[in-house]
């Protein structure tokens, strides 16, 4: 599914300055852009390790959501700051030694991301909350899938 970015009207951007912790929110969004990219690469690796076509398809769906989230965070960053996010040359995370270890790491990562996104949700201008809510609910869905995959392969 292709994500069609919503363009926020300029008059709405004028209200951004009244929200507390806007620097913190922008910093978390920057971290999230890189985090979603790291997840995408990590899940590409897990797809190769998945023992069945069904498991490959589940992880592929999650990976595709991570791509969508990254595009959403990039759009949010640009709309909130008026500039494109800087490219990052941070190294990707270490790859797991086994499929099961990767599933466990992915499950915990999805839950940790949810907590970060909840902080963004609570501090961002309310007009952007639907975007963050969509990402948060995807992360909880992903955690459920990874929990299922972990139980299936334990």
N, C-alpha and C positions, 0 to 999 in steps of 0.2 A: 504494500500500500504506500503510495506516495503522499507525503505530508505537504499540504499546501500552506505556506506560511501566511499568517494573518498580519497585515500591516496596521500598526496602531497609529491612529490619527495624531498629528503633531500637537493639537490642543490638549490631548490627553497626556502627552509627555511632560507638559509644563507642571503637572501635579506631582511628578516623581520626587521632587526635592523635599516634600514635606515628610516623607517616610523615614523613620529612624533606621539606622544601620544600612543605608544604601551602599556604602563601601563594602560592608561585610557581605551583602547579597551579591554584589558584582564579583567579589573575590570567590564566593562559593560557586557562582555560575562559571567563572573561569576554570576552577577545579573540576567542575562537572563536565565541561567540554572535553578536557583531557581524560577524565575518568571514563566517560562513555566511549571514547576512542580506544582506550586500553581494554575495556570490556569487549568491544567488537573484535579486536585482535585475539584476545584470550579465547573467545567463543569460537572463532575460526579454528583455533587449535583443538578445542574440545570436539567440534564437529568431526574432525578427522579421526579422533579416538573413539567416537560413539560406536557401540557394538551392533546397533540395528538401524535400519532406515527410519523407523519411527522416532528413535531418540535423536538421530541427525536432524529430522524435520522439526522437532520441538526446539532444539538448540538454535537451529537456523532462524526460526520465528523470533526467538529471544534476541539473537544477534541483529536481526533486521529492526526490531524495536529500538535497540541501542543506537543504531544509525539514525533513526528518526529522532530520538532524544537529543543526540548531538546537534542535529540540524536545528531543532527547536531552541536549544540553549544558545547556539551561535546567533540565531535570529534575535532572541531576547537580549543577548549581550549587545548586539549592534543597535537595537532600538533603544536600549537604556543608556548607552554611552555615546551613541552617534558615530562609533567607529567599529570596524571589524575586529574580532578577537585576534590577538597576535598568534602566529603559528608557534607551536611548541615543539621543542626538540628533546623533550623528556623521553627517557627510555621506557619501554613497555615493562610490565611486571614480569617476574620470573615465572616460567611455565611449570606446571605441576609434574610430578614424577609418574602419576597414574591418572586414569580417567576418574576414578572415585575421589581421589584427592582434589582434582579439578572441579568436580561437582560440588564438593564440600566448600571449596574456596569461593565458587560462584554463588552458592546459596548465601553464605555469610556476607559476601560483597553486595548482593542485592539488598539485603536487610540494612546494611550500613548506608548504602546509597539512599534508601528510603528515609532514614533518619536525617541525612543531610538535606534532602529535598523538603522534608517537613520544616526544617529551619528556614529554608528559602521561602516556603509557602507562608509561614507566619510573619515574615518581615518584608515581603515584596509588596509593591503597590497592588491593591486588590484587583485591579483590572487585568493583572497577569496570572491570577491564581488558577484559572481554569487550565492554563498550559501546565502549570506545575502539578496540579491535581491529576491530569492525564498521565504525566510521567510517573508520579507516585503510585498510582494504581497499577500501571504496567510493572513497576518494580516489585510490588507485592505479588502480582500474578507470576512473575518470573521466579520469585522465591518458592511459590507453590509448585511450579514445574520442577525446579531443581530439587525440592524435597522429594517429589515423586521419583525423579531419576535416581536420587541417592538411595531411597528405599528399594527400588527395583534392582540396583546393582550391588547392594551391600552383601 
